Amino acid sequence: MLSKNNIKYIQSLQHKKVRDAELAFVAEGPKTVVELLHTGVFACRSLYALESWVSKLEPNQLKMVQPYLEVIKDFELEKISSYTSANEVVAIFSQQEVTSPLSAENTVTLVLDDIRDPGNLGTIIRTADWFGIPQIICSNHTVERYNPKVVQSTMASLGRVNVHYTSLIPWLKSEIAVPKFAATLHGKPVAMIEGREAAILIIGNESNGISMEVLAEADEQITIPAFGGAESLNAAVSAAILLYTVRNKRN
Amino acid sequence: MLSKNNIKYIQSLQHKKVRDAELAFVAEGPKTVVELLHTGVFACRSLYALESWVSKLEPNQLKMVQPYLEVIKDFELEKISSYTSANEVVAIFSQQEVTSPLSAENTVTLVLDDIRDPGNLGTIIRTADWFGIPQIICSNHTVERYNPKVVQSTMASLGRVNVHYTSLIPWLKSEIAVPKFAATLHGKPVAMIEGREAAILIIGNESNGISMEVLAEADEQITIPAFGGAESLNAAVSAAILLYTVRNKRN
């Protein structure tokens, strides 16, 4: 039985201020929760699940879940879930300790200049994971990675990509050795980044694109060739095409 | 001054049943509304806007808007908007007359097998528009293109791409001459579609992928090469990479 205080606490983690203070975040749904436990990047603090879900677990999964598990009823799950149709299991994890970003040398790094839509950030993290990108550098105004909608749309990739928030200008200036490509509407065709082993790829805000100051740090502007009437592409779509292209190695 | 009945009517268009019966849909926000008027594909029935927005219009825009315009107050806009922060203008358009799909010969056609997320469909329509894809064929269980969230995320591309709903199997069987590629997790590298002038590209449902019956109609399965840990890609991201690839012509 979940106490009123517990319910209030879990609900309060929907707010960034509380997540920041508690250094915690919430993940929901069997797939996301099990995979986050599996990657082991985020320490689990507690896990609330329906009996019907627990009874379906394989022995090794049950062993992983057991230390944090509290079995709850449907009506309790509904209270702590942020979905309209609650999804079997809700877990609270500790946030990762904030460390220095990894060096961008000899690798591909994605840079996000003020991505605001949580669905976009989540999709970008998931796509970066697919393409084996070790790190995403986000401007300080980019949406928080522990936002519940971000966590949901990463589909558990959150534990496999290092997402780092910083002031972009000094970081870009510090990475002298790595060529920097900014996705804009009036650059050279993106094909120029094909197969590069070291590159920094910069994606801008959904409405305003890349800020002038950040753009000034780029070595080249690159553009996804257009054939129709749309004025622009969705930020997650642009990021995906850049990542596909940079991983597209020709003989 | 908006009548109570008018407010109720506009609100009721949030429901598919009402949209179907009225053959109408709602678009919101200056950019979407002005561009939809501009493409001329959907007949405007009425347009409700703030004085502050109308006063900013250029003469030719004002002329376009005038026949449908009713100036309303902030508190009225809030009542008819589906956004939490209402966006200056709301318009009601007629749906397009349903016609037969265009032939898929000598062109690239996108096929969607039960895409359920409105944001995904909207993003796919916008991306198809960017790449100059004339037509998207949707299974009958794909989310409706006049869903407000679809309309919003197309960013006005809705008027430039023919979105057709039909039973996929007979349609695929009828297009004998065009090679059909299904995006799956275990196919040949997507590079095989580079630069093709005629192709049917099939994208599956967010959770279940492409149904067995539809898959049986494909000539080839193609896969976006993976380098990391993510199990799958977002449907709109997959569609975008396929469209970029098919438009990527090499010398």
Interface residues (C-beta under 8 A of the other chain):
Chain A: G119 T123 R126 T127 A128 D129 W130 F131 G132 I133 S153 M155 S157 R160 V161 A191 I224 P225 A226 F227 G228 G229 A230 E231 S232 L233 N234 A236 V237 A240 I241 Y244 T245 R247 N248
Chain B: G119 T123 R126 T127 A128 D129 W130 F131 G132 I133 S153 M155 S157 R160 V161 A191 I224 P225 A226 F227 G228 G229 A230 E231 S232 L233 N234 A236 V237 A240 I241 Y244 T245 R247 N248
